[in-house]
């Protein structure tokens, strides 16, 4: 059962039905709220969505589940 909601949230992120938490700066670069959970280059002019792309992966969703100890679909959605 646990895998079902992890996979479902991943697919929602992948298909862009939901969006990870984060914000854009004035130059259009996107920074993740949970940047400590991803290992990726910092956003730049050439790659402004590097963190956004990393936050749409199954690896990121699993890291959020582990970090925030999500046991349900609703808690995972609030943490992503």
C-alpha positions, 0 to 999 in steps of 0.5 A, a space after each residue: 500500500 505504501 508504494 502505491 501512494 508514493 508512485 501516485 504522487 511521483 506520477 502526478 509530479 511527472 505529469 505536472 498535475 501537481 508542482 513541488 514546493 519552491 519559488 522563482 527568483 527575479 531572473 527566472 531560476 527556480 529554487 526548491 523548498 526542500 533543496 536539502 533532499 536533492 543533489 543537483 547543480 544550483 540553478 543558473 541562467 543556462 539551467 534555470 530548472 535544474 532543481 525543479 527537474 530533480 523534484 519531479 523524480 521518484 528518488 525525490 519523492 522517496 526522500 520526502 517520505 523518509 525525511 517527513 515520515 509520511 504515512 499517507 497520501 495527504 501528508 506526502 502531498 503537503 510535504 512535496 
